Amino acid sequence: MSDDSTSADTRESDLRELQQTVAGRLEDAKGLLLCTDFDGTLTGIVADPDAPEMRPQNRTSLDRLHARPNVAVAVVSGRALDDLRARVGLENVSYAGNHGLELAYRGETTVHPVAEKQASEIRTACEAITQRVGHIDGCFVENKGVTATVHHRQADLNDTPEIRRAVEDVVDELAPDRIEVSTGKAVIELAPAVPWDKGQAVSFFKSDVPKTWTTMYLGDDTTDEHAFRAIEPAGVSIHVGDDDETAAVYRTPDPDTVERFLQWLADEGVEHLGSSTAV
């Protein structure tokens, strides 16, 4: 048997095991709050951050899940809220953009007040960083309003230390106590120094569903770790990828498997909700 077929068999076995485990977890819940990251989870990871498109099957699965009375859906992302909503293209689901600093929920849009006030500092930082790294091929700065992202996936790996040093120097010079710097997959994030992240956003959505519901979160990046921890110990946390260190309890290897898992969840998985207490 070839390595490819062995890998395919392993992936199929792992997917079935995940489905069986999740089905068992859903049996004890009356409803499901499904929260999911966007890039690298509902889409593949690509070099150009403007390129990712949501997979049509994922859109169909989320739409079907949201239509059920005992399921709520939220998409949580580091992307700006308007960008996220346009790419997902589903009405009435909940959204958290800019790692939760922007929320679209029950027909209303809110922005964290501190983040809104510090938007001018983020803009100034973006301009200063661009001046310092604009000459590096494959590196560019994206101002997302209340946060910013320095992309370097297309840059030479040897340039990464210079890019990180430039970002840290600019923040130290402009607003070391008001802007936080964090790293993700080939990105450096700048955000207001406020106690708010994807985990806080998921907790907000969770507070508005019945306590008899369970919460599921799928994500692939370091910023999703906050969300995994936020739904412990009763939630269903699923890390997408093969990173060794994650707070998630369950794993799935890639966006291809996520697509199949969400389709199964919409077709069969949610039918297990409350089945252990059904009369």
Secondary structure, DSSP 8 states (H G I E B T S, - for coil): --HHHHHHHHHHHHHHHHHHHHHHHHHT-SEEEEEE-STTTTS---S-TT-----HHHHHHHHHHHTSTTEEEEEE-SS-HHHHHHHH--SSSEEEEGGGTEEEETTEEEE-HHHHHTHHHHHHHHHHHHHHHTTSTT-EEEE-SS-EEEE-TTS-GGGHHHHHHHHHHHHHHH-TTTEEEEEETTEEEEEESSS--HHHHHHHHHTTS-TTEEEEEEE-SGGGHHHHHHTTTTSEEEEES--S--S-SEEE-SHHHHHHHHHHHHHTGGGGTTTTT--
